[in-house]
């Protein structure tokens, strides 16, 4: 028996290209948005952010494009970067 994820946002029946969204997909999308907003808020490209904060650029791209779900520790790290980017950079340089 295949367990199906519950649908949290059903497809718009008037839009032939729309689709149902699961709780997992919604969470992945929200994490992607947070990471993108923090990076762009710092005015950094993906490559610059990845280098500065020691995140593999391919991983960052996967997270931002919601191809992979950023794990809880990564979301926490991004929130710390958002709150104190200079402190994080200084700590990484030590």
Secondary structure, 3 states (H helix, E strand, C coil): CCCCCCEEECCCCCCCCCCCEEHHHHHHHHHHHHHHHHHHHCCCCHHHHHHHHCCCHHHHHHHHCCCCCCCHHHHHHHHHHHHCHHHHHHHHHC
